[in-house]
Amino acid sequence: MTEIKINTEFIKLDSFMKWANIVSQGSEAKIYIKDGLIKVNGETEIRRGRKLYKNDIVEFNGEEYKIV
């Protein structure tokens, strides 16, 4: 599991994917989210504006990213 540090109270899912270098562009994140390929805390998430907080876990393509 990769830990990704954020410097704010929360971060939106699409912004997090760019911050963590999971995707290179926001449009790429939007497609993956819309297609149901992202899980947050074990549940499929299709809202790109989903707010993520510390200790949330994002799963994509067999990798897990924990927000710290």
C-alpha positions in Angstrom: 0.0 0.0 0.0 1.3 3.4 -1.0 0.8 6.3 1.4 0.0 9.7 -0.1 0.2 12.8 2.0 -2.3 15.6 1.6 -1.9 19.1 3.1 -5.6 19.9 3.3 -8.6 18.6 5.2 -9.9 16.7 2.2 -9.2 16.3 -1.5 -11.6 15.4 -4.3 -11.2 12.0 -5.9 -10.2 13.2 -9.4 -7.7 15.7 -7.9 -6.3 13.0 -5.7 -5.7 10.8 -8.7 -3.6 13.5 -10.4 -1.8 14.4 -7.0 -0.8 10.7 -6.5 0.4 10.4 -10.2 -2.2 7.7 -10.8 -3.2 9.6 -14.0 -1.6 12.4 -15.9 -4.7 14.3 -16.8 -8.1 15.0 -15.1 -9.9 13.7 -18.2 -8.2 10.4 -17.7 -9.4 10.3 -14.1 -12.9 11.1 -15.1 -13.1 8.2 -17.5 -11.7 5.7 -14.9 -14.2 7.0 -12.3 -17.2 7.0 -14.6 -16.4 3.5 -15.8 -16.5 2.2 -12.1 -12.8 1.3 -12.0 -12.0 3.1 -8.8 -12.9 1.9 -5.3 -12.9 4.0 -2.1 -12.8 2.1 1.1 -13.7 -1.1 -0.7 -16.8 0.4 -2.5 -17.0 1.3 -6.2 -17.1 5.1 -6.5 -18.4 6.9 -9.6 -18.5 10.5 -8.3 -15.3 12.3 -9.3 -16.1 15.0 -6.7 -16.1 12.5 -3.8 -14.3 14.1 -0.9 -11.4 12.0 0.5 -10.1 12.4 4.0 -7.1 11.1 5.9 -7.2 7.2 6.3 -9.4 6.7 3.2 -8.1 4.1 0.9 -8.4 4.4 -2.9 -8.0 1.2 -5.0 -7.2 1.3 -8.7 -5.7 -1.3 -11.1 -4.7 -3.7 -8.2 -2.9 -0.9 -6.2 -4.0 0.7 -3.0 -3.3 4.3 -1.9 -3.9 5.4 1.7 -4.4 9.1 2.4 -2.3 10.4 5.3 
